[in-house]
Amino acid sequence: MKSYIGTAVFCVGLFGAVASAIIHGGPIARAAEQKSAAQSVSIDNFSFTPKEITVAAGTTITWVNRDDVPHTVVSPDKKFRSKALDTDDQFSFTFTDAGTYSYFCSVHPTMTGKIIVK
Amino acid sequence: MGNIIKENLNPDGIDRRGFLKCMAWAGTGTLCVMQGGVLKSFAFGPGSKIDQAAMKGDFAFAQISDSHIGFNKAANPDVTATLREAISKLNALPQSPEFVLHTGDLTQLSKAEEFDTLDQSLKSVRTDRVYYVPGEHDVLNDNGVQYRERYGKDTKGDGWYSFDHKGVHFVGLVNVLNLKAGGLGSLGNDQLEWLEDDVRHLKSSTPIVVFAHIPLWTIYPEWGWGTDDSQQALSYLKKFGSVSVLNGHIHQVMQKVEGNVTFHTAMSTAFPQPAPGQAASPGPMKVPDDKLRSVLGITDINFIRGKHTLAVVDSPLAGG
């Protein structure tokens, strides 16, 4: 009887180790991290969509203007500032530091958005 | 041919109820003229003749706005053509405008070639001079450096200034720079201080005309149609018996009378925008091709000495 218990414990331990390897270090996990390294925000109908987005540090956000009028992406804290973006123009910024970054369109200042970097 | 409005309830000579009634008719093709304390209205369009002697003023000037040279999307693929039509209309006015006010958004993207095309087009206006104030589209990327190089001679700060014409004091204000997140148009403290000083010594009987791009009254804050600190500016003008405020930015005619102040916005010569709240956003509005010229236009303004208000007529490019 002693040997059965020993084998059962060993099997459970082995299963635990394998499961842990799958969760923390396998190929599926690496693909998920790469996917979150780039995100996009659409500028549409005088709005930033999504208006608020939470991303991991190191993510590059790309804003794309889909409106018929130019817009800008400006941080009032002077962290980033795009040139005027005409229709289909893009602006990208990589957020290396954690924090909350509010921004707005300096041409149409009622348009505001927020990037939360964790 | 004119309808006389008989109610004159105020001792100061301003027939407010009549004026407001007249304003309700005004829009395209109606002229409201104060003559001898009595308000007269004249409708004009293809089927009616206007009695030019009856509506003659001391001088006439015109307002055009929002030419957006460089815009080429569905709402109007050729804004230079519609600007040229607006200029033809200016040149055909019964009383030649002594000058023209352009209330901003000269260009779409503040590009040199866009400013050039505008200047080229305006050369054919039959008038002595064109005065400008910038729109937010004219100060992209450089905070207005290029705009001021071209149109900012003799202006102060970001491009504000005043001038006198036959006893009327005109003030051009800039409310499209240093805009704050979540805010509306902004005049800023430097400009407000300058304005207070500029009008301080004027007699209260001096008629005042203020022109700026973004409306100086709150029309629809959700779309940025207003100016955060305009109340302070207007407070410096309280002593004057006649104040007219001419704006652009919203690409449609809106009017309001508040005490001694008459507010008026102009149509665009490029493309219309929706009425407040009538669309998801205030962007360029596509209308059927045969309707476009009926929602673009110019504004003709007559000053009649001794009267409290300007005679303002908005004319569409077609169908008015």
Interface residues (C-beta under 8 A of the other chain):
Chain A: N45 F46 S47 D67 D68 V69 P70 T72 V74 P76 K83 A84 D86 T87 S102 Y103 F104 S106 V107 H108 P109 T110 T112
Chain B: F71 K73 A74 A75 Q108 L109 S110 E136 H137 L140 N141 L179 K180 A181 G182 G183 L184 P221 E222 W223 G224 A280 S281 P282 G283 P284
